[in-house]
Amino acid sequence: MSIRDNLAAVGGDIARAAERAGRAPEDVRLIAVAKTKPQSAVVEALQAGQMIFGENRVQESQGKYPDLRADWPDMELHLIGPLQTNKTRDAMALFDVIHTVDRPKLVRALAREAQALGRCPSLLIQVNTGEEEQKAGVLPADTEALVALVRAEGLPLQGLMCIPPVEDAPSGHFAFLKRMADDLGLAWVSMGMSGDYPAAVELGATHIRVGSAIFGAR
Ligand SMILES: *Cc1c(COP(=O)(O)O)cnc(C)c1O
């Protein structure tokens, strides 16, 4: 299967899952997660019409994307991995959307850089829905306060993101995150990966992050 074939297959799954849930397929954005894959794989996806890409490292992305922007002005780049405060400026210069805002210190760094740059990527807050010790993300109980801080700083907060614990059935986490986003008045819900994106679409995902189902195993 080529990257083009894989994109078509994932697109079909999205359409069917959306239909089952009575949703419009175009309300679901497919983020093609190209981490660890070469630039040639990204180009192959672009040539197949895929315009939205996800990466989890700032440095890897700096080597892969800047020279593609000229040829593909509609390309959109999403940061889906943890962001260190000292990488904030580089991340804001490169990414259109950051999914992993998860602590006050990072919010303040983003606000400082937004002042300096005169612009800010769209932001999502990562919620640690499984309350896992090692995992990034703000705890559910602390999410409302972090949302309030991002809004008070005047930053463009759009939604919530989660990565369910590997050992759990994801659906409970997806339903929980969607309900939280609704309660907080946030329109975007980033959830679902290669193993579970149809369920995420059925439960209200607006952004799904799919890597290996498009680009093959890492
Ligand atoms: C790698 C990654 C994905 C994609 O995972 P696949 O299982 O390859 O689809 C999605 N979200 C995040 C945060 C990731 O790091």
The ligand as a Gaussian input file, in Angstrom:
#p B3LYP/6-31G(d) Opt

LIG

0 1
 C        2.969000       9.444000      17.234000
 C        1.730000      10.118000      17.711000
 C        0.499000       9.901000      17.080000
 C        0.301000       8.945000      15.932000
 O        0.414000       7.628000      16.370000
 P        0.057000       6.394000      15.389000
 O       -0.305000       5.312000      16.324000
 O        1.270000       6.117000      14.587000
 O       -1.103000       6.822000      14.563000
 C       -0.603000      10.591000      17.560000
 N       -0.505000      11.442000      18.599000
 C        0.658000      11.681000      19.226000
 C        0.700000      12.643000      20.350000
 C        1.814000      11.031000      18.811000
 O        2.973000      11.268000      19.441000

